[in-house]
Amino acid sequence: MEFVEVVNQNQHLQGFTKGGNFMYWSFTDSLVKTNLNNTVKCQVEIHGGHLGDCDYHDGKIYASYLQDALPGHAWEDWTGFKIYIFDANDLRVLNILNLDICDYYKSITCTEEDTRGFQGIDGVAIAPDPVSGEDKLFVACALYTGEKYANQIILQFTLDGVYETEYHIPTGNTVFGIQNLDYDAENKEFWFSTYGASQPYQPKEILYCISGDLKEIKRKYCYSTPFGIECLGKEGFYASYQYGQNGRRGGVAYRCDESMFQNNVTEAEVEALIRGNN
């Protein structure tokens, strides 16, 4: 199987995106650019918070970012919700967007009026507005565990970070909500991945295909790829796994088609297949 790999990273792989002949990898504390032959072209470190998923658009990389909690607070008590915009050429930071609506959602979390269970942000995709067709920024929310938080939440912004609307997708509660989000422009579909269930009320499916208007769950699979998914249209997908421990993390994006998602395989079995050890 064809694959791209990045090695020797400090922390968790959060997502990746392809732009031209390059792959961009988001780790918790770094953004890495490689070619498709696994050679690192450049890398930047991001401190004071937690990078999430990323997406390539028009020569830029958009990545979600959670600002660190205050001293003495729980690790997930984030103090800011932002989108970092990087130059895809050299990975310099071009802009940082503050998502004010997320500050509001955090302020009402665990109150009677809270129906979202907002915990943070993660998945990112640039895609057409379902009505106007204009390019918009779609940001997936991370969720608290709880049966009442049964909808995935995807927020829509302008490309300069102005909040417009949100979409609720009734999958049932999942661990930390949506991890990765991408848009298949050829088929006009969104795809997103989640972690596997930790509670009886959580769904067994962890990979979803959603209509372009974000109203219909078209297909869903019990296939693990929570470290990134990239839609390639008629050419299929890049799915993902990571390996190693913090300090020596590695990440792999491997080519596959949708039929692969029907297989109940472990990450170890996928790795054996990719490495030719099966």
C-alpha positions in Angstrom: 0.0 0.0 0.0 1.1 3.5 -0.8 1.8 5.6 2.3 3.5 8.8 3.6 5.2 8.8 7.0 6.6 11.3 9.5 8.8 10.2 12.4 10.5 11.4 15.7 7.8 13.9 16.8 7.3 14.9 20.4 3.6 14.4 20.9 0.3 13.0 19.6 -0.7 13.1 15.9 -3.8 15.2 15.6 -4.4 15.3 11.8 -2.9 15.9 8.4 -3.8 17.5 5.1 -2.4 17.2 1.6 -1.6 20.3 -0.6 0.0 19.6 -4.0 3.0 17.4 -3.6 3.2 17.9 0.2 1.7 16.6 3.3 1.1 18.7 6.4 1.0 17.0 9.7 -0.4 18.5 12.9 1.0 17.2 16.2 0.0 18.5 19.6 2.9 20.9 19.7 4.1 21.1 16.1 3.2 21.5 12.4 5.4 19.5 10.0 5.6 19.7 6.2 6.9 16.7 4.3 7.0 15.7 0.6 5.3 12.5 -0.4 8.6 10.7 -0.1 8.7 11.2 3.7 11.3 14.0 3.6 10.7 16.8 6.1 10.8 20.2 4.4 10.2 22.4 7.4 8.7 22.3 10.9 7.4 24.8 13.4 6.8 24.4 17.1 3.6 25.8 18.8 3.8 26.4 22.5 1.2 27.4 25.1 -1.6 25.1 23.8 -2.8 22.1 21.9 -3.0 22.0 18.1 -5.7 19.9 16.6 -6.8 18.9 13.1 -5.7 20.9 10.0 -6.7 21.6 6.4 -5.0 23.0 3.3 -6.7 25.8 1.4 -5.4 28.3 -1.2 -1.8 28.1 -0.1 -2.6 28.2 3.6 -2.9 25.7 6.5 -5.8 26.2 8.9 -5.3 24.4 12.2 -7.4 24.4 15.4 -5.8 25.4 18.6 -6.8 25.1 22.3 -5.0 27.5 24.6 -3.6 25.9 27.8 -5.5 25.9 31.1 -4.5 28.2 33.9 -2.1 26.8 36.6 -4.0 24.6 39.0 -6.9 24.0 36.6 -7.8 20.7 34.9 -5.8 20.1 31.7 -8.9 20.4 29.5 -10.1 23.7 31.0 -8.9 25.6 27.9 -8.6 29.4 28.1 -9.0 30.0 24.3 -10.3 28.5 21.1 -8.5 29.7 18.0 -7.6 28.9 14.4 -3.9 29.3 13.4 -3.4 30.1 9.8 0.1 29.1 8.4 1.8 29.9 5.1 1.9 26.5 3.4 5.3 27.3 1.9 7.4 28.0 5.0 4.8 27.4 7.8 5.1 30.9 9.2 2.1 32.1 11.1 0.0 34.5 9.0 -2.9 35.0 11.3 -4.7 33.7 14.5 -8.5 33.8 14.6 -10.3 33.8 18.0 -13.5 31.9 17.8 -15.6 34.0 20.2 -18.7 31.8 20.0 -16.6 29.0 21.6 -15.8 31.2 24.6 -19.5 31.7 25.0 -20.2 27.9 24.7 -17.6 27.2 27.3 -19.2 29.8 29.7 -22.5 27.9 29.7 -21.1 24.3 29.8 -22.7 22.2 32.5 -25.5 24.7 33.1 -29.2 23.9 32.6 -29.2 25.7 29.3 -26.3 23.7 27.9 -27.3 21.2 25.3 -24.0 20.8 23.5 -21.5 19.6 26.2 -18.9 21.8 24.5 -15.3 20.8 25.6 -13.2 22.3 22.8 -12.5 22.3 19.1 -10.7 19.8 16.8 -11.7 18.9 13.2 -11.2 21.6 10.6 -12.3 21.7 6.9 -12.7 24.4 4.2 -15.8 23.7 2.2 -18.7 25.4 0.3 -21.5 27.0 2.2 -24.5 24.6 1.5 -26.6 27.5 0.3 -24.3 30.2 -1.3 -21.4 27.9 -2.4 -18.9 30.3 -1.0 -15.8 28.8 0.8 -16.3 28.7 4.5 -14.4 27.5 7.5 -16.0 24.5 9.3 -14.9 23.6 12.8 -15.9 20.5 14.7 -16.5 20.7 18.5 -15.0 18.4 21.1 -17.7 17.1 23.5 -17.9 16.1 27.1 -19.0 12.5 27.7 -22.6 12.3 28.5 -25.7 10.6 27.0 -27.5 13.9 26.7 -24.8 15.3 24.5 -26.0 13.2 21.6 -25.2 15.5 18.6 -22.0 16.2 16.9 -21.6 20.0 16.6 -20.0 21.6 13.5 -19.6 25.4 13.5 -19.5 27.5 10.3 -17.4 30.6 10.0 -16.2 32.9 7.3 -12.5 32.4 6.4 -11.6 35.3 8.6 -13.4 33.8 11.6 -16.8 35.4 11.8 -19.4 32.9 13.2 -22.3 32.2 10.9 -24.2 29.1 12.0 -23.9 25.6 13.4 -25.0 22.1 12.4 -26.1 19.3 14.8 -25.5 15.7 13.6 -27.3 13.0 15.6 -24.7 10.3 15.9 -25.0 9.8 19.6 -22.3 10.9 22.0 -18.7 10.0 21.2 -15.5 10.3 23.1 -14.3 13.9 22.7 -16.6 14.4 19.7 -15.2 14.8 16.2 -11.4 14.3 15.9 -10.9 14.9 12.1 -13.1 16.6 9.5 -12.6 16.7 5.7 -14.6 17.6 2.6 -14.8 15.5 -0.5 -15.3 18.2 -3.2 -15.9 15.6 -6.0 -18.6 13.8 -4.2 -19.9 16.8 -2.2 -19.6 15.0 1.1 -18.1 15.6 4.5 -16.2 12.9 6.4 -15.3 12.8 10.0 -13.7 10.4 12.4 -14.1 9.8 16.2 -12.6 7.7 18.9 -14.1 4.3 19.8 -16.9 4.0 22.4 -16.1 4.1 26.1 -19.7 4.0 27.4 -22.6 1.6 26.5 -24.7 4.5 25.1 -22.0 5.5 22.6 -22.2 4.2 19.0 -20.0 1.5 17.7 -19.5 3.4 14.4 -16.5 5.8 14.4 -16.2 7.0 10.8 -19.0 8.9 9.2 -19.9 10.2 5.7 -22.3 13.2 5.8 -24.1 15.0 3.0 -22.7 18.3 1.8 -25.6 20.2 3.5 -24.7 18.5 6.8 -28.2 17.2 7.2 -27.9 13.5 6.4 -25.7 10.7 7.7 -25.1 8.8 4.4 -22.7 6.0 5.6 -21.0 5.0 8.7 -18.3 2.5 9.6 -16.6 0.8 12.5 -13.2 1.8 11.2 -10.5 3.5 13.2 -8.7 6.5 11.7 -8.8 9.1 14.5 -5.4 10.6 13.7 -6.4 12.0 10.3 -8.5 11.4 7.1 -8.0 13.1 3.8 -10.5 12.8 0.9 -9.1 12.3 -2.6 -12.3 12.1 -4.6 -12.2 9.3 -7.1 -8.7 8.4 -5.9 -10.0 7.3 -2.5 -8.6 8.5 0.8 -5.6 8.8 3.1 -6.4 7.1 6.4 -4.1 7.1 9.4 -2.5 5.6 12.4 0.2 6.6 14.8 2.8 4.7 16.8 5.5 5.2 19.4 5.6 7.1 22.7 5.8 10.8 23.4 9.2 12.0 22.4 9.4 9.6 19.5 6.0 9.7 17.8 5.5 8.5 14.3 2.5 9.1 12.0 1.4 7.3 8.8 -1.1 8.4 6.1 -1.9 5.4 3.9 -3.9 5.3 0.6 -7.1 3.2 0.5 -10.5 3.2 -1.0 -13.9 3.1 0.8 -14.1 -0.6 0.7 -11.3 -0.7 3.2 -13.6 0.9 5.8 -15.8 -2.3 5.8 -12.9 -4.3 7.4 -12.7 -4.8 11.1 -8.9 -4.5 11.4 -6.6 -3.3 14.2 -4.0 -0.6 13.7 -1.3 -3.4 14.1 -2.9 -5.3 11.2 -3.0 -2.2 9.1 0.6 -1.6 9.8 1.5 -5.1 8.9 -0.3 -4.7 5.6 1.4 -1.4 4.8 4.9 -2.6 5.8 4.4 -5.8 3.7 4.6 -8.1 6.8 1.2 -9.8 6.3 
